[in-house]
């Protein structure tokens, strides 16, 4: 054997549609140590993370069913979801999904 095994890319699942993809192709939201939920552009911020694919219907489903609350073990209000939706739309445009 001459070479090492190929490096596997980390896989994550969208909390809304459950599709699995490379970690870097999904949008990550994280609950910080202070309990605030924010968008994590780097994918490396410390805290509990939840992933969404860039589809608007996935964010809508996450909001309707309060999937961030469950995945991040936190209670979010409507204003929190409004802020997260703004971050989601901005990042989705950059990725080219919206």
C-alpha positions as CSV (number, residue, x, y, z in Angstrom):
1,X,0.0,0.0,0.0
2,X,1.4,3.3,-1.1
3,X,-1.2,5.9,-0.1
4,X,-3.4,6.8,2.8
5,X,-7.1,6.4,2.7
6,X,-9.0,9.3,1.2
7,X,-10.1,11.9,3.7
8,X,-13.9,11.7,4.4
9,X,-15.7,15.0,4.5
10,X,-17.9,15.6,7.6
11,X,-21.6,15.0,6.9
12,X,-24.5,16.8,8.5
13,X,-28.3,16.7,8.2
14,X,-30.7,19.5,7.6
15,X,-33.0,19.8,10.7
16,X,-36.1,20.4,8.4
17,X,-35.8,18.0,5.4
18,X,-33.3,15.6,6.9
19,X,-31.2,15.5,3.7
20,X,-27.5,14.7,4.4
21,X,-24.8,16.7,2.8
22,X,-21.2,17.9,3.3
23,X,-21.0,20.1,6.4
24,X,-19.6,23.0,4.4
25,X,-22.6,23.1,2.0
26,X,-25.2,23.6,4.8
27,X,-25.9,26.7,6.8
28,X,-25.0,26.4,10.5
29,X,-26.7,28.1,13.4
30,X,-25.2,27.8,16.8
31,X,-26.3,28.4,20.4
32,X,-23.5,30.3,22.1
33,X,-22.4,29.8,25.7
34,X,-24.6,32.9,26.6
35,X,-27.7,31.1,25.2
36,X,-28.0,33.3,22.1
37,X,-28.6,31.7,18.7
38,X,-26.6,33.1,15.8
39,X,-25.6,32.2,12.3
40,X,-22.1,30.7,12.1
41,X,-20.5,31.6,8.8
42,X,-17.2,29.8,9.7
43,X,-18.8,26.6,10.9
44,X,-16.3,26.5,13.7
45,X,-17.9,28.7,16.4
46,X,-18.1,27.0,19.8
47,X,-21.5,25.9,20.9
48,X,-24.3,23.5,20.0
49,X,-25.0,23.6,16.2
50,X,-28.0,23.0,13.9
51,X,-27.9,22.8,10.1
52,X,-30.2,23.9,7.4
53,X,-29.9,23.5,3.6
54,X,-30.3,26.7,1.7
55,X,-34.0,26.1,0.8
56,X,-36.6,28.6,2.0
57,X,-39.1,25.9,2.6
58,X,-36.7,24.3,5.1
59,X,-36.4,27.5,7.1
60,X,-40.2,27.9,7.0
61,X,-40.6,24.3,8.3
62,X,-38.0,24.9,11.0
63,X,-39.9,28.0,12.1
64,X,-43.4,26.5,12.0
65,X,-42.4,23.4,13.9
66,X,-39.9,25.3,16.2
67,X,-37.1,22.9,15.1
68,X,-34.3,25.3,16.3
69,X,-35.8,25.1,19.8
70,X,-35.5,21.3,19.8
71,X,-32.2,21.0,18.0
72,X,-30.4,23.7,20.0
73,X,-32.2,23.0,23.3
74,X,-33.3,26.6,23.7
75,X,-36.6,28.5,23.7
76,X,-36.7,31.1,20.9
77,X,-39.3,33.8,20.4
78,X,-40.8,35.1,17.1
79,X,-38.3,38.0,17.1
80,X,-35.5,35.5,17.3
81,X,-36.9,33.6,14.3
82,X,-37.3,36.9,12.4
83,X,-33.6,37.7,13.0
84,X,-32.5,34.2,12.1
85,X,-34.6,34.3,8.9
86,X,-32.8,37.6,7.9
87,X,-29.4,35.9,8.4
88,X,-30.7,32.8,6.5
89,X,-31.9,34.8,3.5
90,X,-28.6,36.8,3.3
91,X,-26.5,33.7,3.4
92,X,-28.7,31.8,1.0
93,X,-28.3,34.6,-1.6
94,X,-24.6,34.4,-1.2
95,X,-24.7,30.6,-1.8
96,X,-27.1,31.1,-4.7
97,X,-30.0,29.1,-3.3
98,X,-32.6,32.0,-3.1
